[in-house]
């Protein structure tokens, strides 16, 4: 690949390691990398981690809310809706990520922020998206409203519950979508419940 693209080996190896993080390839000693087809369980596991981390972050952000945070979240909400009007999916998900990132920042845990951003990047690399398949960009934007409203009120429990609903809905749809894509004889809901119930 390095020879084909006329680049050094280092960026190729870095890219392959990122693909390994996303679960798209697996490193095999003395052989290189092998392509791996992501399973529904992989997606459910990613969202189990997000549920375990982002739900308490939403609670903490609400309890530590500020005018600055509310204004920043409102701006991201507005820009998400603007992106739906322009039918710009790339722009929409940039503001979607920024919305979630602001909440994690407000919780004060930078390690969680880094981990969640890596998980979101892995999901994007997998090509997994419910936009235009199971729901519209407008639907997704509206799912953020209860989280925003709860944080605005400083209601930690409501913010946590709303974040749980939002992430669970997204994750469950992506698992079902993956089951269908691979033509597996599996119940996507059963996979989701088995892996994420405790979260």
N, C-alpha and C positions, 0 to 999 in steps of 0.2 A: 504493500500500500504506500509506503514511504517513497519507493521508486516511482510508482505510478503517478503520484501527486507531486513529485519533486520536492519533498520536504524531508526533514530529519526524522529519525525514528521516535524521538521523545514525544512530540505531540500526537503521533499515532498511538503510542503506548498509553498516553494519558487519556486519549479518547476511548480506547478500548477498556480502560479501567472504569471510566464513567459508564460505559455500556454494561460493564459487569455489575456496577452498583445498581443499575436499573433492572438487572436480571435478564438482560437480552443476550449476554454471552457468559460463558463460564471458562475460567482459566484452568488449563490442564497442564501440569508440569511436564516439561520436555515435549509438549505437543503444540502449545499455543492456546488459541481461544476457540471454543466451540459455540455455535449459535444455539440459544435456548429459547424455546417458545414460552412466553409468560403464561402462567396458569391462573385461574380465578383465585386460587389461594394466595398467590403472590400479591394480587391487588388488594385482597381483603386484609392481608398482613400489613401492607403499607397504611391502610386506613385505620387499622387497629392502633398503630403507633400514633397516628394523627389524633385519633379520638382520645388516647391516653394523655396526650400532651396539650392539644389545642383547646380542649374543653376546660381544663382548669386555668389555662391562660386567659380565656374569655371571662371566666369568673373573676380572676384577679384584675384584669384590665377594667372591668366594670367597677370594682371596689376602689380602684385607683384612678377613676376617670377624671378628665380635666377638659376645660374648654378647648384646649389645643388638640387633644385627641379627638374629641367630637367633631371639630371643624375639619380635621384631616380625614376622618372616616367619611364624613358627609361629602367631601370633595371626591373621594374615590368612588362613592356610590353614584354621584352625578356623572362622573366620567365613564363609569360602567354603562349607565343608561344611554349616554351620548354614543358610546361605541355600538350599542344595540341598534340605534337609529341609523348609524352608518354601516351596519352589518359588518363590523370590523372585529372578527373573532380574536385576532392576535392582540389588538389593543385592549379588548375587553378583558382577556385573561391576564394582561399585565396589571390592570387596575384591580382585578380580582385578587391577584397575588399580593399586591400592595395593601389591600384592605386587611387581609389575614396577617400580613407582616406587621402592620401597625399595631394590631391587637397583641401579637406576641412580644413586640418591642415594649409595649406598655406593661407587660407582665414582669419585665426586668430580667428575663433569662435569655442571654445571648446564645447559649449552647442549644437551647430548644429552637431558637430562631434559625440557626444554621442547619440543624437536623431536618426541620420541616421544609426549608427551602430545597434541601437535597431530595427529600421525598417527592415534593411537587415537581422538581426537575425530572426525576425518574419516571413519574407518571406521564409527563409530557413526552419523554423519549419513547415510552411505550406506545405513544400515539393514542392513548386512552382519553376519550372525551365523550361526554353525553350531549354536547351542544349539537343541535340539529338532528339528533338521533332519538333521544328519549325526552328532550325538553329544549325549549328555545333559550337564547341568551337572556331574554326578558325574564323567563321563569327563574333562571339562575340568579339574576340580579335581585329579584324580589325575595329570594331565599335569604339574602343578607340583611333585609330590613329588620326582622325580629332581633337579630344580634345587635345591630346598630341601635335600635330603640332601647334595648335593655341596658346597653353600655351608657347611653345618654342619660338614662334614669339612675344609673349607679346600682342597678339590680343584678348582683353577681349570679344568683341562682338562675334567673331568667336568661342571662347571657350564656351561661354554661349549657342550659337546656336547649336554647336556640342553636348554638354551635353544634351540639350533638345531633340535632335533627338535620341540620344542613349537611354535615359531613357524612352522616349515615345514609342520607338519601343519595348523595353523590356516589359514595362507595358501593352501595347496594346495586345501583344502576350499572356501574362499571363492571361489577362482578357478573351480573346477568348478561351484559353485553359481551363479555369475554367468553362466557359459556356458549353463547349462541355463535360467536365468531369461530370458535374451535370445533363446533358441532359435537360438544361433549354431552354424554348422557348423565348430566348432573342437575341438581336443583340449586340454582344460584342463591336462593334465599337460605337454603340449608348450609351452604358453604359460608355465607356471610354470618349467619347466627353462630355457627360452630366456632368461628375464629374471633368474632368481635363481641360476643355476648357480655363478657366480663368488663368491657369498656363502655 
